[in-house]
Amino acid sequence: MCFCTPHQKLKKQNMKILVLNCGSSSIKYKLIDMANNQVLEQGGLEKVGMKDSFLKHTKINGEKEVLNKEIPEHTVGIEFILETLTAPNGGAIKSLKEIDAVGHRIVHGGEKFNSSVLVTDEVIKSIEDCIKLAPLHNAPNLKGIFAATKLMPSVPQVAVFDTAFHQTMPPVGFMYAIPYELYKEDGVRRYGFHGTSHRYVSQRAFEILGMKPEGSKMITCHIGNGGSITAIKDGKCVDTSMGLTPLEGLIMGTRAGDIDAGAITYMMDRRNYDTKTISDILNKKSGLLGVSGVSSDMRDVRAAIAAGNERAKLSLDMFVMRVKKYIGSYIAVLGGVDVIVFTGGIGENVEVVREKICNDMECFGIKIDKEINNGVHGDEKIISTKDSKATVVVIPTDEEYMIASDALSIVSKLGK
């Protein structure tokens, strides 16, 4: 398959960008009209490759529907999504010709990509080379590119990498203290993830606060079922909590986060675990779920705490302490902090977690207004007090808009 640059000259105005996020058994999508930043239609296809697959779709008028159809693989799935977007009885567009570009979320770009790129044969080869670093993610991400190109061969495809924003980290930030040849020969280093989210909320923070990136010190906290924290200096990432994989760093819904590597080998020896078993434990059975024994969902954990469950309380306290440790360490790395951003499902919506994280941080000049904080659920809002030395702000993330914006920027330059 050849990924050639389309020759048609694209209009800058009224561009419609389709954003695709392809997982191993799911396809999430948004069709965005960039002329007015309007989400025309969106949804998600679940259980790809299974007999009971279905599409949850939100129409342009806000009406929601569930469409059942057997989807054996990604090309059929994307074809079904495109049929839904162009349906005569309510589709947002009349023809696929109205789609000016497709933006793809790609989890891992390794050291090869520090920005979004137009998909070419060379880019495909580089993404394939990174499959070894993210086998569960990059392979299905590529399926989305192949499927969209097959179904819309004349439409430009743009790859947007989760890891790209973190490529400004210096070696002192991304290297592990292991034999150097493991980095040079096998690529073992910190890459970081959620980069598109950290980039979006940091840029949005500069806009909201009227700040310039130069001279700024910012910490962005993407806290959800998965979570990561990033230290940003002069608008560029200098350190981030996730590592070679998304397992390192914060305690998450089902992921352990930071753990002594010796504890891993101990468990493997003690219980005769193989690498797949220990990986499943650390990625799928740990975190809030593992400690609480209740759930990976913060809402369920809080309900259990209210009912007197001590393990649930312990899991939340551990969760909060880990975030506080990273914020404190990044303040030291940055030499201070001007702005702290909360985003992600928990960061945007769970006021008690934000409060617990910011408690006892007055020594860093961090104070939040509890009354304002209690009223913020998914809104853009400054929650720090007027005398707080650091501004604390909640900013809902919008990774899909960031992907669409990158696609718009790249395809607008075609034909010049």
N, C-alpha and C positions, 0 to 999 in steps of 0.2 A: 504494500500500500504506500503510495507516495503522498507526502504531506507538502504540497506545493503551495506557494503564496498565491491566493486568488488575484486575478488581474482587474476585477471590477473596481471602479472608484467608489468608495463608500462615503455616504453623506454623514457629516458630523452631527447634524441635527436629527432628532427623532429616532436615534438608534435604539433598537430593542436588543437586549443582551440576554441570552439564556445561560443561567448558571447551573452547572451540574456538580453534584458531590456524590460520587459512586463508591459505595462500600461493597463488601463481598456479597451481601444479600439484600442490599437496599440502594435506592437511587433517590436522592433529594434534589429538588429543582426549584428555581424561581425564574420567572420571565419578568425582566425589569425594563421599563421605558425610561431611558436615561435623559430624555428631554425634560422630564419633571420628577425624576427619581421615584417613579411610581411602580410598585410591584403589581403587575397585571394579573398574574396567576401564579400559584405555587402549590407545592405538595410533596408527597413522598411515596415511593413505591416500595413496599415491604415484602419480604420473603421471596426474593428473586431466586429461581431455581427450585422452588417448592410448589406443591400442588395448590396450596391455599393462599397464593400471592394476591395482593390487593393494592389499589392505589387510593390514597387519601388526597383529595384535590380541593383547592379553594378557588372558586371562580372569581372573575373580575368584579362581580357584584357582591362578593363576600359570602355567597352561598357555598356550603361545604357538601361534598359528596364522597361516597366510598364506592369504588368501581372494582369488582372482582374479575380477575382474569388470570389464567395460568401463564406465568412468565418464566420460560425455561432458562433464559440467559439475558445479558444486558442489552444486546441489540434489539431484541423483541421488546424489552422494557422501555427503552428510550423511544422506540417507534410508537409504542402505546401512549407515552407521554406526549409526543408530538401530535398524535391523532387527537388527543384530548384538548391540547392547546388550540387546534384548528377545527374543532368540532362545529358543525353548522348551527347547532342549537345552543350556542353560548360560549364558544371558544373565544379567547382574547384576540386572536389573529385569524385572518382569512386564509393565509398561505404561509408556508415555511419561508418564502422569499422575504417576509417581513422580519425575519431573524437576521441581524447583521453580524453577529459573532456569538460564539459559545465560550464561556469561561469555565475552566475546569479546576476544581480544588485538587491539588496534588500534595500528598502528605510529606514526602521526603524528596528533597532536591540535592542532598549531600552537600559537597563543597562546590558543586558545579554551577549552582544558580543562586545569585544574590538579588534577583528581581524576577518579575513575571516576564514570560517570553511567548512569542508566536510559535505555535507548534510546527516543527519541521521534522524530517527524518532524523536529523542529528539530535534534536531535542528528545525524540522518542527513544533513541538509543541510550541517551544519558539517563532518562527516567528508568529504563530497563536495567541499567547498571546499578541503580539505587534500590532495586527490589530486594536485594540481600539485606539492606538496612531496615526495610519496612515491608516485609513480604505480605502481611495482612492488609496493607493499605495501597501500596503503589500498583500492585497487579490489578485490582478492581478499578483504580483510578484510570489506568491505561485502557481498560475495557470500555470505559466511558468515552475516551477520546476516539478509539477505533470505531465504536458504534455511531457516534455523532458524525464522524467523517464519512462513514459509509452512507448514512442517511441524508447528509447535507454536504456533499463533496465540495461545493463552491463556497461554503461559509467558513471564514477563518476560525481557527481554534486557538485559544490562549490558555497556557498553563500558569497557574498561580500556586506558589509553593508555601506550605506552612513553615518551612525551615528558613526561607529566604531572609526574613527580617533579622534573624539572629546571626547572619553571616558577617556582621560587623564586629562580633566578639573578637577580642584579641586572643592570641594563644594562651595567655595567662588565665583567661576565662574559659576557654573551651577544651584545654588539654586535661587528660587524666594522668595522675602520677603512676603510670605503668610503663613497661619497657617501650621506648620510643618507636621501635619497629612495628608495634601493634597499631600505632596510629598511621604510620607511613604505608604499611602493607595492607592493613585490614580496615582502615578508616575508623578506628575506635576513638571517639572523641565526643564531646558534647555538641549536639546540633540544636536542640530546643524545638518546641512545637507551639501551636496556637499563634504563630507569628503574624498571620493575617489579622487576627483579633487584636493582638498587642499593637500592631501598626495602626489599625483603625482607631482604637480608643486613645492612643497617644496623640495622633494627629487631631482628633476631635477635641481633646483636652486643650491643646494649644489654641484651637479656634475659640472654644468657649471662654477660656480664661484670657484671651488676648495676649498670649505669650509667644515669644520666638523660641525655636528649639535651641539656638545658640546660648550656652551658659546655663541651660536648665538641667535639673536633676529630678527625674520622675521614676516612680515605681508603679507598674501596672499589674493588677491582681486579677487574673482570669480564673474565677472560682466557680466551678460547676461540678458535675459528676466526674469530669476530668478537670484538672486545675494546674496552672503554672503561674509563676511570678517572674517579671522581667525588670531588670535595672536598666534605665535609659538615660544616657548622658548626651547632651547636645542633640537630642532627637534620635540617637542611635543606640542599639542594644549593646551593652557591655557585659551582661551576664543574664542567665535565665535558669530556672530551676529544673526543667526537664533536660534529659541528657541524650545519650545515644538513642534511647527509646523514650516513649512517653511514660515509662514506669518511674523514673527518678523524680525526686522532689517532694511535693506536697502529699499529704494523705488525701486520697480521693475516694470516690464511691466504692470501687472494688479494688483499687490499686494501693499497694503498701506505701509507695513513695520511698524516701530514703530508708535504707536498711543496711546494717553491717553485712558486707559480702561474706564474712566468716560465718554469719548466721545461716546464710543460704547453703554453703557447703556442709555445715553441721547438720541441717535438716535433711539434706540429700544423703549424707552418710548414715544418719540415725534411722531414717525411715525408708531408705533405699529408693528415694525419688529419682526419676530420670529428669532430663532437662524440660521435657514437655509438662510433666506433672508440676514441677516447681514453678514453671512459668505460669501455668494456669492458676496456681495458688496465689502468686504475687500479683497477677494482673486481674483475676476474676473473682477471687474469694477473700480478698484482704480489705484494707481500707475501712471505711465506716461499716460495711457489711461484716467484715471479719471480726472487728472488735465488738460491735454492738450485738451481733447475732440476730439483728432485726431486719435491716434493709440497707441498701446502698443509697436510698433516697433520703435527703435531709429532712423532708417533711415527715416521713415515717419515724425517723430517729427522734425528732423533736416531740412527736406524739408519744413515743415510748418514754421519753424523759418526763413528760407531763404525767405519765402513769406510774412514775417511780422506778423506772428501769435504770439501775446503776451502770450497767455496761453501756447503755446508750449514752448516758451522761459522760462516761469516760471517753467514748469515741468522739463526741463533740469537743470535749476539752482538749484531746490530743490533736484533733483537726485544727482547732484555733491556735494552739501553741505552735504547731508547725508553720502556719502562716506568719505568726508573729516573729518567729526565729528568722525566716527569710527576709521579712521587711527590715528587721534590725540589722541583719548582715549586709543587706544591700545599701542601707543608709551608711554603713561603714565603708563599703566599696565606693559609693558615690561621693563620700565626704559631706553628707547632708542630704536633705530631700526637700524639694519645693512642692511637689504634687504627688498624691497617692490616688490611683484610680481603681475603683471596684467595678468589675464587669463579670459576665458569665451568669448562669442561672441562679446560683447562690449569691454571688456578689451583687447582682442587680436587685434581687427580690427578698432576701432574708435579712431583715434589719438587725435581728438579735446577733447574728454571726458577725456582721460589720461592727456592731458595738463591742462585742467581746474581743475582736481583733484589735480595735483601737484603744481599749481600756488600758490604763497604766502606761501609755506612751507619751505622757506629757513631757517626759525627760527629753524627747526628740522634738518637742514643740508641736505635737499632734493632739488636737482636741476636736471632738465632734459634738455637734448640737444634737442631743438625744431626741428632742421633740421633732426636729426636722428629719432626722434619720428614720424615725419610726413611721413617717409618712411616705417614705420613698420605696416604691415597688415598681421597678422597670422604667423609671423616669431618669432623665438627665437632671442632676441636681447636685449642688455643692452642699455637703453635709457637715463641713467643719465650722467651728465657731469663728467669729470675726477676729478674735485675738490668736487664733491658731497660726503658728509660724508656717506650717505646711497646709496647703489646700487639699482637702479630701473630697473627692467627687465621684458620683456614681454615673457611669456612662454605659447604656445598653450597647452591646457589641453588634456589629452588622457585617459579618464576614462576607456575606453574599454581595452586599453593595460594594465592598472593597474589591472583590473579584471582578464584578461587572465594571467598576471604574477603571481597573487595570486593563481589562479587555477593550474598553472604549478608547483609552489612551493609545494602546498599541495599534488597533485597527484603524484609528483615525489617521495614522501616519502612512497607511498603505496607499499606493498609487501616486504619492508625491514625487 
